Amino acid sequence: SEGAMTGQMDSADGIPAAGAGAKQIEQIELDGLVIMKIIKHCQETYPITVTGQLLGMDMDEMLEVTNCYPFPQSSPVGQAVGGGNTLMEQQDLDVQVDHSQFQMDMMRCVREVNIDHQVVGWYQSTGSQVGSFLSPQWLETQAAYQANLSAVVCLVYDPIRTVEGSLNLRAYRISSRFMSLYSKGQFTSVAFAKYGVNTKNMVEELPIRVRNAAVINAMVSSLELDSQVLGENDVLFARLDESTKPVVEQTLDYILSDMDELTRDQSR
């Protein structure tokens, strides 16, 4: 598992082959620590799209995600990439060479502290993609994971919708039908019809259940009764929150770029 794929790397070097006849994962169980780490990583680099590795274990039809760590990021925070390239594509050019050694070091570290070191997938935010995550790069990465590991998923975190008041974290995997088609490399209408693949069954969403240790649940219960955290005398600063400002600016830049391209096409 030491050479597991990075967020957008095409290579699958170092990943153990998936076991034949393995049971399909039907549910994801997340530790609260994993959710907090993902949110922290995505918020610190917002609105840039970030990725990371998921660690845990699979138990029959249950996939337990117990820890995670972020992939390194070389591009400066807030750097915009024009010309139709996404921020993630620009970052890949910078950090692709360093990922292999980084992950070997990380896997060595998690073993030393007795943390689950089985790779069970990866996570990605939708910061720079304004809520969207499905792309050719995402399909290539997830397909490489599923071709070499028997039980893997991708967690997609949407910071924009989470700010609205509800945690938006979903688990996805590529369907077995599309994996069969992808392995053949025949992306034609005839092949799609042969394998029964369409836009509705290319990607499957799995249910997520959040789990916390008994000690954490006890602490949260005690905090709910504490007068200092009830928020009765708190001032509402939410109205001053401008967390969507970078996304609005980036969206306007994309619109202006598309309008310029449309104007040039019309003048030809």
Secondary structure as UniProt FT lines:
FT   TURN            2..3
FT   TURN            13..14
FT   TURN            20..21
FT   STRAND          27..31
FT   HELIX           32..44
FT   TURN            45..47
FT   STRAND          51..59
FT   TURN            60..61
FT   STRAND          62..70
FT   TURN            77..78
FT   TURN            83..84
FT   HELIX           87..95
FT   TURN            96..98
FT   HELIX           99..112
FT   TURN            113..114
FT   STRAND          118..125
FT   TURN            127..131
FT   HELIX           136..148
FT   STRAND          153..157
FT   HELIX           159..163
FT   TURN            164..165
FT   STRAND          169..174
FT   HELIX           176..184
FT   HELIX           189..195
FT   TURN            199..201
FT   STRAND          203..206
FT   STRAND          208..211
FT   HELIX           214..224
FT   HELIX           227..229
FT   TURN            232..233
FT   HELIX           238..240
FT   TURN            243..244
FT   HELIX           245..266
//
